[in-house]
């Protein structure tokens, strides 16, 4: 898949916003998030802290990567989001 790199505009409070004007697959140059869209859409997103949500993760599950808040002004146009993966190779 060909992904077009997009650089988001930074907003207050650590938020990012991208305005995607056409159908395609786009990758955020800062976060690695990949958005697949069928038309024009504005996506606003930010990285959240696990401290507020970690108690919701029950064993045997563990917190294993970044937590994002993603909002879209036209939900039907956003067909998929691919989140970056993380892997701890320590001890």
JOKA-V880305 format. One record per run of one state. SS is the DSSP state (alpha for helix, beta for strand, coil for the rest). FROM is the first residue (numbers start at 0). LEN is the number of residues. Records with the same first field share a line. If there is no record, write none. Layout:
SS: FROM-LEN ; FROM-LEN
This chain:
coil: 0-3 ; 6-2 ; 10-1 ; 20-3 ; 28-5 ; 37-3 ; 48-1 ; 52-1 ; 56-10 ; 72-2 ; 82-9
beta: 3-3 ; 8-2 ; 14-6 ; 23-5 ; 33-4 ; 40-8 ; 66-6 ; 77-5
alpha: 11-3 ; 49-3 ; 53-3 ; 74-3
